[in-house]
Amino acid sequence: MRVLVCDKVSEKGIQILQNAGITVDVKLKQTEDEIVNIVGDYQAVIVRSETKITKRIIEAGNQLKVIGRAGVGVDNIDVEAATMKGIVVCNAPEGNTIAAAELTMSHMLALARKIYPAANALKGGQWARSKYTGVELKGKILGILGLGKIGSEVAKFAQAFGMTIYGYDPYVTEERAKNLGVEIKSLEEIYAHADFITVHMPKTKETYRMISTEQLAMMKDGVRLINCARGGIIDEEALYNAIVSGKVAGAGIDVFEKEPTTESPLFGLEQVLVTPHLGASTEEAQVNVAIDVSEEIVRVLHGEVVRAAVNIPSVKPELMAIFAPYLDLIERLGRFIGQTVNGSIEKVTISYAGDLAKHNLNPLTTSFLKGMFKPSLQDSVNFVNAPHVAKQRGIKVSEIKTGDTEDYSNLITATVETSKGTRSVAGTVLRRNRGHILRVDDYNLNVELEGHMIVAPHYDRPRIIGGIGTVLGEHEINIAHMHVGRNVVGGEAIAILSVDAAVPTEAVKELAKVDGVLDVKYVDLT
């Protein structure tokens, strides 16, 4: 067996492969054409962030069994193409946790004590003690946006400094937060009260520029911001303006919307500490991710259980023909419900009725959890770690099986309880193996689960649907299908609209202002 290493990784990872009897060829800085010409001789490929594993490379890899990413994100790997070809894609989701958390604290301390400008001033011949008077962390409020592995570690570190910790994470329960010493708050509450705010969320359509002019205006005067997560979550232009105006006292930025970047207005502000994406750049982290991904590749090539696959659920081959359409259905149900609930998720109950109930349904339940977490957690959640992510966040997960269904051979019902209520969706596979939602809460519908959707609970009265259509028309968004469920004439109802394009945040806000509309959620199932 042979492994092609395309980017520089720690020698300790390579040693693990060699000790397992695997031949390792290190060929760095290869072009796509060069990789295409040689990849057919390998059973595995290892990359970091520099090399892109494209569909063309994957199609040429006739012997490939696994592609390993020595790091967290897999956006440089065509996961869909690998999945279609039955190739496992694995990563190292935990290897850089401590490194990223420690860098966050480094930025926080440096901002608090103005270390960066003070050091530069002294090197320039200025002894300016009074100019660089800082603040202490003790007694300050730290707002942590995202309480996954890194955010949780930051919370532990911050406790040692005597900080009060506020946290925002829709997938963390009050009980889990309490164990971390964190008070769960809304974004608005964090913005209003936090002295320091640090971001630990993936970059998604929901988090892209989630901190911009409007949010910065809501923050406490003199707040300090840190982003060691993903570039683009904080609007860089808006941050610059807020610092110049004096609203924001300082910022520590390790990641940028466009990378690499060597020019930015932020670079001219002494209140801003910038680093070139050093979150995982420690000797220990580099070793850890190389070891983790190498161990995963050995497991795959030796036919053992994989721990950090991002694309392959554990299903026996003889059951895959039965499960395949339902794996897709239930992941889409999870993605739908994950984008439509309000509040922190506390409990998930999945009911399986029909022929499916005869089998071990753990893969389906895991697919639901993966889909539910995916909109917010992106590449950090996969088929292997989704149950652990739920457990880590204190979410209780249970299955109910019954052989009886009224109208369908199989029916899957998922009920999610949150701090602000309960949402239930039921679905099945219909013609052409397409997944359909048949019920949302108490409303009966029949909606194909695909593309872009708008979910709008509303009062059942005239002009509501027309108002929704008008807003969409003003944004040049075409309605493909519309389904309305109601139980009592004139009571509450729900509309689900399938549309032909992504719905911008501005349009969602306008839809929510339509008289009689109770709530609006945009669901992206593309």
N, C-alpha and C positions, 0 to 999 in steps of 0.2 A: 504494500500500500504506500501511496505517495501523497505528500501534502505540499502545495505551492503556497509560499508565504510572499505576499506582494508588498507589504509595508513592514517597516521596522518594528519588531516586537522583542520583548525580553528574551535573552538566551535561556532563561529558566523554563519558559514555555516550550521552546524548541526541544530542550532536553527531555521534557515529559513525553513528547511525541517520539523522540528517538528511543527512549527507554522502553516504549511500547512496541518497538520493532517497526516503526514507520519511517520511511525515507522522507527527509525534509529538504526541499530546494528553496532557497531564499533568492528571489529575483525581484529587486526593487525598481520602482519608477518605470514600470512597463506600460506601454500604450495599450489601448483596447485591442488593436490589431495583433500586437505581440502576444497578449494573453490568449486571444482566440486561437492563435496558431499552436499553443502548447498546452492549453487547459485540458484537452482530450486525454492527456496522459495521467491525470490526477484524480484521486478520489475525494480530495478536500482542498479548500482554499481558505487562507486566513488573510484578512485585511484589517486595517484600522480605518481612518477617515479619508485618507488620501486617494486610494484606489476605488474606482466605481466598478461594481460587478453588474454589468448590464444584461439585458435579455439576450443579446447576441453572444456574450461570453457564456451564459448559462446554457444556451442551445448548443454551443460547441463542446460543452463539458459532458460528453457522453457517459463518462464513468463517475461523475460527481455524485457524492452522497451527502455532503455537508459543506456549507459555507459558514465560516466563523468570523465574527466581528469582535476584535479585541477592544471592547468598549460597550457603551449602552445603545446609542442610536444605530439603526440599520437603514437610514435613509439613502445610503450610498449602495445599497443592494436591492435589486429588483426582486422583492420577496414574493410578489405574485407569480412571476415567471418561475422562480425556484419551486414554489408550491405546486404549480401546475405540472412540473416535471418530477415531483416527488423528492425534491432535495431539501434536507433539513437546513434551516437557517438558525444559528444560535448566536448568542451574545454573552457579555459578561456584565450583568446589570448591577452587581454589588461591588465590583473591584475598586471603584473610585469614590465610594460613599464618604469615607473619612477625609480623603483629600479635598473633595468639594466642600464639605462642611467646615473643615479647618480654614480653607481659603475664604469662605464667607466670614468667619470670625476675624480673620486677618484684616479684611476690608473694613469690618465694623470697628475694630480697635483703631485702625489707622485713621479712619474718618473722625472718630470720637476725639482723638488726641492730636489731630492735624499733623501727623507724622510726616506725610509726604511733602507738603509745602514747607514745613519747618526744616526738614533735612535739606531741601533744595536751597532754601534761604541761607542756611549756614554754610553750605558748600560754595555759595556765591559771596561769602564774606559778611553776612548779616547775622548779628547775635540779637534776635528779635523775640525774646521770651514772652513779652506781654502780648505781642501780636498773635501768637499761636496758642492762646489759652484754650484748652479743650473742655470736654465734658466727661463725666464718669458713666459707665454702663450701669452700675448699681442703682437700682430704683427706677430705671427707665423702662418704658413699655416697648417690647419688641413684637412687631407683627410679622408672622411667618405665613406666607401665602403658599400652601402646599405642604402637607405633613406626611410625605412619603419617607423613604429611607433617609435622604439627605436632610430634609426639613426636620425630621425627628431628631437626628443627631445634632443639628443646630440648636434645637430646643434644649437638649441635654447640656450642651456647652454653655448656653446662655444662662441656664439656671445656676451654674457655678459662679457666674458674675453677679448674681442677685437681681436679675432682670425679671420683670413681670411679663409673661408671654401670652399674647393673643394669637390664635391660629384660625386660618380659613382653609377648609378642605371639605368639599361636599361628600367625600367618601370616608370620612373619619367620624366615628361615633363619639358622643359625649364621654362615654366610659373610657375609650381608648385615649382621648385627649386628656382626661383627668389623670390617667396613668403616666402620661408624658409631662404632667405639670403645666398643661396648656388650657387656656379658656377659649372655647370655640366662640368666635364672633363673626358677624357679617363683614363683608368688605367695607361697607360704609362705616361701621363701628371702628374697624382697624384704621381706616384712613383718618378718622376724626381724632383718635386718641394716641396712636403709636408715635414714639419718638424715633424709632428705627423700623424700617420695613424691608424684609428680604424675600426675594422671589425664588420659589423652588417648584416650579410647574413646567410641564412640557410646553412647547410652542404648538398651539392648535389654532383653529379659526376662532375659538372662544377666547383664547389668551393672547392672541396677536394684538399688540398695542392696548392691552387691557388697562394699562396705566398710561393715560394721556392727559391732555389739558384739563378735561372735566374732573378726572379723578385726582389729579395733583391739586386742583383748587379746593377739593374737599379735605385735604390733609392738614394736619397741625402745622402751624408756622414753625420753621426750623427743623422739619423732619429730615432724616437721612435715609437714602435708599441704597440697597445693594442688589445687584443682579449677577449671580454666578450660575444661572440656569441656562437660558437660551436667549439669544439676541432677538429683538423685536417685541418682547413682552412689554418692555418699557419704551414708549415713544421717545426716541432720542432728541428730536427737535423740541418736543414739549418739555422734556426734562431740562434741556439747555435754557429755555426761556424761564422756567420756574426757578432755576438757580440764579440766573442773572437778576431776576426780580427780587430775590431774597426769600422767596417762599420756601425753597428747599435749601437746607444748609450745606448739603454735600451728597455725593453719590460715589459708590464703588462699583465699577462696571468691568466685568471680565468677559462679557460676550456682547456681540454687536449684530445688528440686523444683517449687515453684509460683512462677510469675513473671507479672507483677511482684510483688515482696514488699517491704514496708517495715517489717515487724515479724517478729522472730525472736529466740529466746533467745540465739542466737549473737551478736546485735548488742550484748549487754550484756557480752561478754567482751573485755577488752583484748588478749588473745592472738590474737584473730581479726581478720584484715583482710578486709573485704568490699567488693566493687564491683558495680555494677548491670549485669552481663552486658556487659562492655566488650571482650570478646575480639576483635571485629572493628571496634572503634570507634577507628580511626585515620583520618586524612585520606587516607593512601595506600591503606588497605584499602577504604575507601568508593569511591574512584576505581577501584581494581582490579576490584572485583566488578561495578561498573557497566559498565566497559569490556568485561570478559569476557562478560557476558551479552548485551550489545548486539552484540558481534561474532558471537556464536552466532546471535542472531536474524537478523542480516543473512545469514548462511550459509544458514539454513533458508529464508528468503524468496527467496533467489536460487538455491535448489536445489543448494547446495554441500554438501560433506561436513561433518557436525556432529561436534564434538569432545567435547561434554559433555552428550549426551542421557542422561536417566536412564530412558527407557522404550522407545526404538525401536532394535532391532538393524538392522544394515545388510544387508538381504536383498533381492535383486531381486524385483520383484512376481510374475514368472512362477514363482518358486520358493517363494513364501510359502505357497501351497496345500499343497505337499509338506512344507515345513519346519515349518509352524505347530504341529502336535501334538508334533513332536520337540523344538522349541524349549522348549515347556512341560515335556516329559518330562525333558530334560537339565538344565534349571534346577532342577527338583525333585530330580533325582539329586544335583546339586551341593549343594543345601540339606540333603539327607539326609546326605551324607557329611561336610559341613562341621560338622554337629552331632553326629557320632558318632565322629570321629577323636580320638586322643589325641596330644599332642606338637605340635611345630612342623612345618608342612607344608613339604616340601623338593622334591617332584617330583610332577607330575600327568601321567598317560598315559591318553589316551582312544582306545579302539579302536572303529572304526565298521565293522560288517559288514553287507553287503546292498546294496540299491539306493542307499542314501544315499551310499555310498562313491564314486559316480560324480561327485559335486558338490564344490564348494568348501565345506568344512565349518567355516570360521573362525567364522561366526555361531553355530554350535552349540557349538563349544569355548568361545567367549566367554560364551555363556549359562551353561555349566557353571561357569566361573570366577565369574561374577556371583553365581550361586546359592550357590556354596561360600563366598564371602566375605560374602554378604549378612547372615547371622545375627549376625556380629560388627561389620561395617563399615557396615551400613545404607545411608543415602542417599549416603555418600561413595564408593560403588562403583556403576558403571553399565555399560551395554553398550559404551560407548566406552572407559572407562579400566580395565576389568577386566584386560586383558592387561598394561597398564602397571603396575597394582597388583601383579600376580604378579611381573613383572620387577623392580620396585622392591624386593620382598621376597626376591629371589633364588630364586624358585620356578621350576624348569624345567618347561616344558609341551611335550608332544609328542603328535602324532596318528599313529594307525596305521589304514590303510584295507585292507579285504579284501572281495571280492565274495561270499565264501562265508558262509552261515549254515546251521546244521543244521535248526532248527525254525521260524525266523521270517524274515519278509521283511527286517526290519532289527533289528539288535541293537547296543546301545551299552553298552560296558563302560568304566567309569572306575576307574582304580587310583591311589590317593594314597599316597605314601610319606612318612612323618613321622619325626621323631627317635625315636619310640617304637614304630614298627612300620608295617604296611601294611594298608590297607583297600581292598577292591575291591567295586564294585557293578555289576550288569548289569541293564539294563531295556529295555523296548520299549513300543510303543503297541498296545493291544489294543482290544477292543470299545468303541464309542462314543468312540473317540479318547482313551481314558484311559491315562495312564502307569502302568506296573506295574514293580515290582522283581522280577526273576526269580532273582537270586542275590546273596547277601551273603557275601563271602570265598569259602569253599568250600561254602557251604550253599545248596541249591536251595529256592526259595520262590516264591510268586506273590502279591504284596501290592500293592494299589492305593495309589499315592502321593498321599495326600490327608489333610487333617485333622491330628489329634494322634496321635502314635505313641510307643510305648515299645520300645526295642531293648535286649534283655537276654541277652547270652551267659551260659550256665550249664552246669552238669553235668547230663547226661541221667539223672535219677533221680527217684523219686517225691517228691511234696510240694513241688517247686519251683514249678510253675505255680500250685498251690493257694495257696502262700504269697504269690505275686505278686498273685493275685486277692483275697486277704484284705486286703492293704495297700490296694489300690485301692478295695475296698469300704468300708473304714474312712474313706476320703477322699471317699466318695460319687461315685466315678468309674466310669462304666459302660463295660464292654468291648464294643465293636461286633464286632470280628473278632480272631482270634488265629491266628498261623501259626508253626509250629515247624520248623526245619531241623536235621537231624542226619545224620551219616555213619556213626557206629559206635554201636551200642547201649551205653549206659553211659558213653560218652565225652563230649566237649564238644558243645554244641548252641547254637542261637540261637533266641530267641523274639522275634517282632515283634507287638505288640498295637496295634490301632487302637482308640482310646478316644474317647468323646463330648465330652470337655472337656479344658481345659488341665491339665497335671499340675504342681502346686506343687513347689517345691524340697524342701520337707519330705517329700513323698511319695517323691520320687526317692531321697532319702537313706535312707528306710526300706526301699525296694525293694532298695537295694544291700546292706542288712544281712540279707536273706533268705538262710538257709543254702543254699549251693550256687550262688548267683548270683555271677557273676564281674565283671560291670560293668553299669551301667544308664545309658542315655542317653535323654533326652526330646527328641523331634523335633517341631517345630511347622511344619507345611506349610500352615497356613491363610493 
